[in-house]
Amino acid sequence: MPQQQPPAVSVIMPVLNEERHLRNSVRHILEQEYAGEMEVVIALGPSTDRTDEIAAELVAEDPRVHTVPNPTGRTPAALNAAIKASRHPVVVRVDGHGMLSPDYIATAVRLLEETGAANVGGIMHAEGENAWEDAVAAAMTTKIGVGNAAFHTGGTAGPADTVYLGVFRRDALEQQGGYNEEFIRAQDWELNFRIREAGGQVWFSPELRVQYRPRPSVKALAKQYKDYGKWRHVVARYHAGSINLRYLAPPAAVCAIAAGLVVGAAVTPWGFVVPAGYLAAITAGSLPAGKGLSAKARVQIPVALATMHMSWGLGFLTSPRSLAKRVIASRRPAVPAPTADVE
């Protein structure tokens, strides 16, 4: 009997100011070891660099690549626009600075079929291109940096609350009405929550790996993690059962260090034991994380760790309740998930 053709795949990409990585990211998609039909839909935000020009070159070079506008610049709006413009039964999310492993799509489609899941995803494998990015990548792939999140540090395959990026059955996406555009960050978690609430399964597998390029500066990393913390507090208010000690550690560290500095300056030098202890802990934790890296990268790992922890914690603590109220008001009820196999 002739072998059944794999399902056609739509790759959707929200991009904004991605001139540095976009071409390479798309190359990793187009060179996938996958026998099925494929298209790439790039949703273009209002970039201020050469992203649009590079995207136009990619469209001219390969008929599988298309673009759609995303005037808001918001990631969930970009994803919804790309989903609407795409047409295949399997939808693969890729960011403009993500590099798929060669068998990523083939493995994901196989896992969809084997598990019956609505969404599968794997490891966000951070890799740098210079000493600072190497330091951030090391911080992002260790438990001292990001806790026990499987999509950062790895783990065994199985059901998960959420996964990095995601490879979806289109009918599951359409059934839920796509992404909630009020979630500027954490939109993946919110969509996966609705999928799970409706009876669908989200599946993590370490077989799936995406190379991720870290933010290129302390300032950019701080903004990224402050946004993460702010939106994680929105999620906690949106769904009270979603918080755990891992998420509370950074804001607790910020409060403890701030209190220690105040006490140390105004009452007794013993207060400085708290920030000093924190610095000692991240310095010690950076030693195994920096194994195999250059000396320049190793000495920057504590800076990356402190930036991530403090920015995330500050974002969590200063997240306005009004933002959560607006997001909660946009809550979409989960719709029962389809159970049909990928065709």
N, C-alpha and C positions, 0 to 999 in steps of 0.2 A: 504494500500500500504506500502511496506517496506520503511524505512527511507533511504534517499540517503546518501551514504558514503561521509564524508567530503573529500576535495581534499588532496592529499599527499603533504607533506611539507618538504622542504630542509632547514635546519638551517646552515648558513655559519658563520664561526668564524675566523677572523684574529687574531693571537696571537703572542706575542713576550714578553718573560720574564714575564710570567703570572703564575708562580708556586704558588703564594699565593692564587689565586682566581679561577684558571681554573677548578679544580675538582668540586667546589661548583657551578660554573656557568653552567657546563655541567649537573650537577644533576638537577638544576632548569629547564633545557630544557627537559631532559628525563622523568621528573615527571609531565610534562604538562597534564592538564585535556583536552586532545584532542583525539578524536576517530579515526582520520585519520592516515595513515601511515606517518612515520617520519624518517628522516636521519639527522645526524650531520656531517658536513665536516669541519674539523679544518685545516686551512692553517698555517703551522709552519714556522715562521721566524727563523733567526739564533740566538736563545736564548742563554744566558750564564748562565742560572740557570737550574732548573730541569723540565722546561716546557715540553721538548720533552719526557722525561721519564714518566711524568704524563700522557701525551697524549697517549703514547704507552699502559699504563695500562688501560686507558679508552677504547681504541680499543679492547683490550683483554677481557674486562669485558662485553662489550655490542656490538652486531653485527651492531647496528644502527650507530655506531661512526666510522668515517674514517678520515684519514689525507692525506694532500697533501703538498709538499714542497713549500716554498716561499723564495728562497735564497736571494732576494733583501731586505727582511725585511720591505718593504713598504706596508702600509695598502691597497691602491687601487689594487696593484698587488696581494696581498693575497686574496682580495675579488674576483677578476676576476678568479684566479686559483680555488677557492672554487666553484664559480658559474659553471665553466666549468666542474668540477668533480662531480657536483650534478646533479639530474635528475628530480625533482618533479616540478609541475606547480606553486607552491607558494614558494617564497624564503624569508627566515627570516634572517635578519642580527642581530647577537649578538656579543658583544665584550667579551674578556676573563675575564673582571672584571665586567660584567653586570649580574644581577640576574633577570630573568623573573618572573613576578607574575604568579600564577598557571594557570590562564585562558587567558594568554596573546595571545597565538597562536589562540585559539578558537575565542576570541574576534576580533583579527585582520582579520581572514578569514571572519568572519561575516561582518565586516565593508567593506572589499573589495567587497563583494557581494552586500551589501546594497547601497554603494555609487558609485560603478563603477569605483573607483579610481585605478590608476596604482600603488600607494604606499600609505600605511597608517603607522602612527607612533604616539607616545604619549609622555609621560613625562619621562625625565631623572631625576629620584628621587634619589638624592645623599644621602647616609647614611654612616656614619663613623663607625670604629671599635675601635677608641681610641679618646682621647680628641682633638688632632690636626685634625684628619679627621672629627670629629663632627663639629669643627669650620669651616673647608672648606665646608662641606656639607651645613651648615647654610648660608654661604656666597654665595654658588652656587644656592640657592633656594630662594633668595630675590632679589627684584628689585634694591636695592642699589648695589648688587653684579653683576648682569647680565642684568639689564634693564628689558624690558617687554617681553623677549623671552618666548613664551608660553610653549615650551618643557622643560624649567627650572622651571617656576613659576606657570604653569597651565593656563587654559583658557577654552573657549567654543569650542566645536567641529566645524570644518569647513575647507574649503580649506586653504592651507598654502604654503609658499614659499619652506619650507623644514621641515623635521621632524627628530627626534632623531632615529638613526639606520634605521628603515624602514622594512616593510613587503611588498614585491613586487609580482606582477604578473610576472612570468618568461618571458612571451612573451614581456612585456614592457622592461625588462632589456636587453634581447637579441636584441630587435629592436633598442635600443640605443647603442648597442655595449659594454655594461657594463660601468665600471668606467673609467674615464680618468686617466691614471697612472702617469701623470705629477703632479696631485694634491696630494701632500704628505699629506696635510691637506685640509679641505673643500671639499673633494671629494663628500660628500653627497650633499652639496649645488649644486655643478656643475652638477651632474647627475640629480637631481631634477629640475634644471633649464632647462635642455634639455627635460625632460619629459613634463614639463609645456609648453615649447616653441612649442612642437610638438602637443599640444592639450590635453595631458593627465592631470589627476588631482592628486595632492598630498593632502592627508587628515590628519589633526591632530585630535586626540581624547583623552581627558583626561581619558578615560576608559583604555587606554594602559599605563602601568607603568613598568619601568625597574629600579631596584635598581642598583645604580652606586657607586662604591667604589672610593673615591677621592684619589689623589696622596698623598703618605705617608710622604712628607717632604716639607719644604719651597722651597728648590732647585728644586725638581721635579715639584711642582706646578708652579714655575716661568718659567721653561722651557716649560711646557705645554701651559701656557698663552702667552708667547712670540711667540711660534709657531702659536697659534691661531691668534694673531694680525698680524704677518707677512703674513700669508696666507689670512686673511681677506682683506688686502690691495691688494694682488694679485687678489682676487675676484673683488674688486672695480675697478681695472684697466681692468679686463677681461670683466666686465659688469657694465658700468658707472651708470646705474639706480639702482644698488643694495645697495648703501650706504645711511645711514640715520644718524640722530643725535645720536642714541644709539651707533653706531660704532665710531663716532667722539669724544665722551666724554672722553674715556681713553687717546688718544693722546693729546687732549686739556689739560687734567689734568696734564700730564707729562710736557708739555711745560710751563704751568702756574706755576707749582711748581718749575721747574728748574729756570724760570725767577725770581720768588720770592726769591729763595735762593741766586741767584747772586746779585739781587738788595739789599737784606738784608745784604749781606756780604760786598758789595762794595760801596753802596750809602746811604741807610737809613734802619734802623731796621724795618721800616714799611713794607719792602718787605717780612719779615717773616710772615706777616699776612696771606698770601696765603697758604703756607704749613701748618700753624697752623690751619687755617680754614678748610682745607681738613682733617687733623687729627681729628678735633672736629666733623666734619660731619660723618666720618666713625665710630667714637666711638659712637656717638649718634645713628647712624643707626644700629650698632651691638646689641644694647640693646634689641629691639623686636626680632631680629633674633636669639638671644641666649636664648630665653624663654624656660625653661625646661631642659637646658643643665647644665652640671657641671660647677663649677666656673672656673676650669682649661680650659675648652673649651671656655667659654664665653670671657675670657681675650685674647684668641688667634684669635677671629673673626676679630678684626681690622687688625691684621697681615695678615690674609688670604685675606681680602678685598684689602689692600694696595698691596700685592703681585700680585693679579689678575689684578687690575687696572694698576699698573705701568708696569708690564711685558707685558700685552696686548698692552698698549700704546706705549711702547718702540719697541715692535715687529712691530707694524703698521708703526711707523715713520722710522724705519731702513730697512724695506722691500725693497730689491733691485729691481729697475725697470727691470734689466736684467732677473730676475726670472719671472716677469709678461710677458715679451716679449716671453720667451721660452714657457710658458704655453699658451699664446694666439696663438702662432704658431701651437700648437697641438690641437686647437679648432676643435671639431667634430660638424658637422651640426646635428641638431635635425632631427629625422626620425619620420614621423607621427605615433602616438601611436595607438596600436590595441584597439578595443572597445569590444571584446568578453568578456563574463562573465567567471568567474572562473568555471571550470568544476569540 
